[in-house]
């Protein structure tokens, strides 16, 4: 289970970083509601996964 949480943490963090990178390179992407919702969800899941990993130690 711990390996799953580590992989999940890394994947959602990478997705979040990719979204923020796209926002930095294309500021007009902020106006896309689907993009912003998916960014918020991936950010929330990344935070949740890191918190879960930290509590498991």
Backbone torsions as a table, in degrees:
resi	resn	phi	psi	omega
1	UNK	NA	-37.1	-179.1
2	UNK	-62.8	-39.8	178.7
3	UNK	-62.7	-41.1	178.1
4	UNK	-59.9	-43.8	-179.2
5	UNK	-67.3	-37.9	177.3
6	UNK	-63.1	-47.3	-179.9
7	UNK	-64.2	-42.2	178.1
8	UNK	-61.5	-42.7	178.3
9	UNK	-59.6	-46.5	-178.4
10	UNK	-66.0	-44.8	-177.8
11	UNK	-62.9	-49.4	-178.2
12	UNK	-69.3	-30.5	174.9
13	UNK	-67.0	-41.2	177.8
14	UNK	-65.2	-40.1	177.4
15	UNK	-63.0	-43.6	179.0
16	UNK	-62.7	-44.3	178.6
17	UNK	-63.4	-38.0	177.3
18	UNK	-64.6	-40.2	178.1
19	UNK	-64.7	-44.3	178.8
20	UNK	-65.7	-34.6	175.4
21	UNK	-64.5	-39.7	177.4
22	UNK	-67.4	-38.2	177.1
23	UNK	-63.7	-39.4	179.7
24	UNK	-67.3	-36.7	-177.7
25	UNK	-86.3	-28.1	179.5
26	UNK	-132.1	85.0	-177.3
27	UNK	-60.3	-22.4	179.7
28	UNK	-70.2	-12.8	177.7
29	UNK	-67.3	-16.5	178.1
30	UNK	-64.6	-26.9	-177.6
31	UNK	-78.2	-7.9	179.4
32	UNK	-87.3	111.8	-176.2
33	UNK	-65.0	-34.9	179.6
34	UNK	-65.9	-41.3	178.0
35	UNK	-62.9	-43.1	-178.6
36	UNK	-68.6	-37.8	177.5
37	UNK	-66.0	-43.1	179.3
38	UNK	-66.8	-33.0	175.2
39	UNK	-65.6	-44.9	179.4
40	UNK	-63.7	-41.4	179.8
41	UNK	-66.0	-46.0	-179.8
42	UNK	-65.2	-35.9	176.8
43	UNK	-64.8	-45.7	178.8
44	UNK	-62.3	-41.7	179.4
45	UNK	-68.6	-35.3	176.9
46	UNK	-64.8	-44.4	178.8
47	UNK	-63.5	-44.6	178.9
48	UNK	-60.4	-42.9	-178.1
49	UNK	-65.8	-41.2	179.0
50	UNK	-67.2	-38.1	177.2
51	UNK	-64.7	-43.1	179.4
52	UNK	-63.2	-41.8	178.9
53	UNK	-63.7	-42.3	-179.0
54	UNK	-65.2	-38.7	179.6
55	UNK	-70.4	-27.8	-178.0
56	UNK	-74.7	-14.4	-176.9
57	UNK	-80.9	NA	NA
